[in-house]
Structure formats: C-alpha cells, structure tokens
Amino acid sequence: MKTRVKWIDGMAFMGESGTGHAVVMDGAPENGGRNLGPRPMEMLLLGLGGCTAFDVVMILQKGRQPIEDCQVEIEAERAEDHPKVFTKVHMRYLVKGRGLSADAVHRAVELSVDKYCSATHVINKTAAMTHEVVIEELG
C-alpha cells in the first residue's frame, strides 16, 4: 500500500492514494491554514470510522442480516503536549435495518473492534477506546 502527500501552499496538502484517489488536507487558520479540507488528525479518525464500518457491514451482509444503514460517530480527545496523540476515543455505531438480530450486530461490532479493524489496533496503542451500539428497527 502506498500514498503520497504533496504540499500545495500555506498549510494545505494533497494526499493521493495508491488507488488513484485524492483528498485535500489543511490546517486551521490559526496555524496558517485556510480551512480547505479536514485536518490530518481528522483524516485519521475518518480512516478509523471507515475501517470499522466496513467490517461491520461486511460481517452483517455475510451473515445475511438485513442491514440498511451503518454510521459510526467518533469523539476523540488528544494529549495536550507533543506528540498530541489520541488519548480517548469513543465510537458510537448506529445500525439500521428491518429485522436485524441485536446479537448479530453486537457480535459484528465486537469482531471489528477486537479482531479485524487495523485502525482500531493502531489507535488503541495510545488511546483508551470505548464503543456503544444503537440499533434502529426500520418499520
């Protein structure tokens, strides 16, 4: 897996993935940025959310669960001193479907958090990680 990050100007950077996708990252105005894109540390949390949501959806689909929506809301705290690593991360899984098994949803989340999500395993080296699951039955 490869990526490339190129400085644009100010504190803006263009990130390019090995699969040909691009994203602009920028710093906060108080740090010389122009707020043109997410901060790099926000990108890290976005990656975490994408990684674990991918697992949950895949596990539920393989289990033939009628999943219709999956969102992961993440709140994080960072250390005050450098390096300003994440110290606390809370993930809230919102899973929607018609006739979902609560046990299957909870199992999918646990499998992602404990076994499959690489991003979780990286971030939990510095952060106390917690999660909750909310299941919404669609009528």
C-alpha positions in Angstrom: 0.0 0.0 0.0 1.4 3.4 -1.0 0.3 7.0 -0.6 1.8 10.3 -1.5 1.3 13.7 0.2 2.3 16.9 -1.6 2.4 20.3 -0.2 0.1 22.7 -2.1 0.7 26.0 -0.3 0.2 27.6 3.1 -0.7 24.6 5.3 -2.6 22.7 2.6 -1.6 19.3 1.3 -2.9 17.0 -1.4 -3.0 13.3 -0.3 -3.1 10.8 -3.1 -3.8 7.1 -2.5 -2.1 4.3 -4.4 -5.5 3.5 -5.9 -5.7 7.0 -7.5 -7.9 8.9 -5.1 -7.1 12.3 -3.8 -8.1 14.4 -0.8 -7.1 17.9 0.3 -6.0 18.4 3.9 -5.5 21.8 5.5 -4.5 23.3 8.8 -6.6 25.6 11.0 -6.4 29.3 10.1 -4.6 30.0 13.5 -1.9 27.6 12.2 -1.6 29.2 8.8 -4.2 27.1 7.0 -7.2 28.3 5.1 -9.7 25.5 6.2 -9.7 24.0 2.7 -10.1 20.4 4.0 -10.0 18.2 7.0 -7.1 18.3 9.4 -4.7 15.4 9.1 -5.7 14.0 12.5 -9.3 14.2 11.5 -8.4 12.1 8.5 -7.0 9.5 10.9 -10.4 9.4 12.7 -12.2 9.2 9.3 -10.0 6.2 8.4 -10.8 4.6 11.8 -14.5 5.1 11.2 -14.3 3.8 7.6 -12.3 0.8 8.6 -14.6 -0.4 11.4 -17.8 0.4 9.5 -16.5 -1.6 6.5 -16.0 -4.6 8.8 -19.4 -4.3 10.4 -21.3 -4.0 7.1 -19.4 -6.9 5.6 -19.9 -9.2 8.6 -23.6 -8.4 8.7 -24.0 -8.9 5.0 -22.2 -12.2 5.1 -24.5 -13.2 8.0 -27.5 -12.3 5.7 -28.6 -9.6 8.2 -31.0 -7.1 6.6 -28.7 -4.0 7.2 -29.8 -0.8 5.5 -27.5 1.8 7.1 -24.4 1.9 9.2 -22.9 5.1 10.7 -20.0 5.4 13.2 -19.8 8.6 15.1 -16.4 9.2 16.8 -15.4 11.6 19.5 -11.8 11.8 20.5 -9.5 13.6 22.9 -5.9 14.4 22.3 -2.9 14.9 24.6 -2.1 18.5 25.3 1.7 18.0 24.8 3.5 16.8 21.7 3.1 14.4 20.2 -0.6 15.2 20.6 -1.7 11.6 20.2 -5.3 10.5 20.8 -5.8 9.6 24.4 -9.6 8.8 24.4 -11.7 7.6 21.6 -15.4 6.7 21.8 -17.2 5.1 18.8 -21.0 5.1 18.5 -22.3 2.6 16.0 -25.7 3.4 14.5 -27.0 0.4 12.6 -30.4 0.3 10.9 -32.4 -2.4 9.3 -35.6 -4.4 9.2 -35.4 -7.5 11.4 -31.8 -7.2 12.5 -30.6 -9.6 15.1 -29.2 -7.5 18.0 -26.8 -10.3 18.9 -25.5 -10.4 15.3 -25.0 -6.6 15.3 -23.2 -6.6 18.6 -21.1 -9.6 17.5 -20.1 -7.8 14.3 -19.0 -4.7 16.2 -17.0 -6.7 18.7 -15.3 -8.7 15.9 -14.4 -5.4 14.2 -13.1 -3.8 17.3 -11.3 -6.8 18.8 -10.1 -8.6 15.7 -10.4 -7.1 12.2 -10.1 -3.3 12.2 -6.4 -2.5 11.7 -7.0 1.2 12.5 -8.5 0.3 15.9 -5.4 -1.7 16.7 -3.2 1.2 15.8 -5.1 3.9 17.7 -5.6 1.8 20.8 -1.9 1.9 21.4 -2.3 5.4 22.8 -6.0 5.8 23.4 -8.5 4.4 25.8 -11.1 3.2 23.4 -14.8 2.6 24.1 -17.8 2.0 22.0 -21.6 1.7 22.1 -24.1 0.2 19.7 -27.5 1.7 18.8 -29.8 -0.4 16.6 -32.8 1.2 14.9 -35.5 -1.1 13.6 -36.9 0.3 10.4 -40.7 -0.2 10.1 
